[in-house]
Amino acid sequence: MARALLFLFVFPLFSAQVTLGIDRFFEEDYAEKYKGKGAALITNQTGVDGKMRPTQERLSPALSLVALLSPEHGLQGSTHAGDVVASNLEGALPVYSLYGKTRRPTPEMFKGVDLLLFDVQTTGVRAYTYETTLFYAMEEAARHGVEVVVFDRPNPVNGITVDGPMLEEECRSFLGYINIPYCHGMTIGELARFFNEEYKVGCKLTIIPMKGWQRSMSFRDTGLPWIPPSPCVPEPDTSLFCLMTGILGELSLVSIGIGCSFPFKVVGAPWIRADLFASELNRQKLPGVHFQPFHFTPYWGVYKGQECHGVWIQVTDLLVCRPVAVQYMLLGLLKSLYPKEVARGIEGKGTPASNFCRVNGTSAVYETLVKEKFPAWKLLQIHKEERAAFLEKRRRYLLY
């Protein structure tokens, strides 16, 4: 019994195959190189090392931390999507919000700062504000002559899967700032390199790379602890399912599990026939995915308190699955099977068409959905050639 208890106490909490950028900062000579520098750190609750120690605590002995800067959802990640985050300047270490009065670092935030550090876990989805927070920060750092250091972290989906439309200039926004596919298959460090060069930002940029990460890895493969980057991304695989249903949520046509304990993993509505919908989806033979008839009742959000019928999405082979293609197939078949219900959602008064296009990064998806009676396979072809060109372009920015 004593041996068993001893084993429990000495066995590591996590058995990681991947060493994060923040850990390599201390394993290599980076900490010595930057010793004593004044630093501001963009971070939140996901900014921890491989043993769950907060990044700001690890950095304190090596660097002189001047300020913390927080993205959307706040420093603790508890604020809901879209809600303003207030700065807190009362403590010993000021916390400036980059999702409040300003979304860009101001001259005040650069006082005493030699280095602007970034350590935030992102989701692998283009339509996510953490990446744009970094890109804005890089632009401002370039103007102030401040070096940017990014502690690299895994793309939680993997580094191989690239899918979905590109970002057109008229849809550029804080929700999507650079022209990459909706599912880009890059780490935050690789994206920073891409942005700095392709958009000619020209900031002094240093990426602290991971060790042991392979492009085929999902987050679960890394052995690292998962901390939800935002309230609706509770599990490592939620990012993958967000790529499959998140855009659908912009139209409020169906419930995508927000308001249930399985966000993004289901698609349902009171007017859907679960068996028919699942059968038609499976008949399309999309690779790496199966659709199971499913029934559920959301406790808040779209169709709150109403029994919904639809499908549970099951991934059978992650590396061949095209997650955005799954999303557009769902959307296209909904239009074909339930044209009246979908028409009310996409063409009715107050329809958030502009936001839907902004999230997609293109108006082509919305236009195809409105015009075509059977839009599913046409949706899957949008930006196919542009996506292939991106795959070639991104090669020079890959670190792994």
Beta strands, then each sheet from edge to edge (+ up, - down):
strand 1: 38-43
strand 2: 64-70
strand 3: 95-97
strand 4: 115-119
strand 5: 147-151
strand 6: 205-208
strand 7: 266-269
strand 8: 289-296
strand 9: 308-315
sheet 1: 3+ 2+ 1+ 4+ 5+ 6+
sheet 2: 7+ 9- 8+
end
